[in-house]
């Protein structure tokens, strides 16, 4: 289990320390995540992520507890190793760096498209764009219309890209 903190190990002004246990009197208690990547859904990628032990779990989503122990902080390499989803691989590469590590973790059509558009490496990402919507955007904004046309299923979008191809000739 994991918990995200700001650079000072604070959440909402409350100071935490590694190795200490905290109990909550509040209704929901302390928020935690079962998967490290989930910490990035509510906190930015520069957050400090700690491994925690959560006890007396409350709430229907099972992400809050009454008692939490901050076990240790993950170092950057440990965070990198735990990023497996396309979304977080793209965001990490865009905001933190480590593109050479994250590039192979981007498999989703949308994140392959935005990687090619905003980070680069279209030659690596082109085969990962398989969904019609993102093939269309790729063809309009990046190029490779001849490759993307067969991936576009919407007729009006396909006709628009065919027109671009004809005009290039």
Buried (B, 14 or more C-beta within 10 A) or exposed (E): BBBBBBEEBEBEEEEBEBEEEBEBEEEEBBBBBEEBBBBBEEBEBEBBBBBBEBBEBBEEEEBBBBBBBBBEBBEEEEBBEBBEBBBBBBBBBBEBEBBEBBBEBBEBBBBBBBBBBEBEBBEBBBEBBEBBBBBBBBBBEBBBBEBBBEBBEEEEBBEBBBEBEEEEE
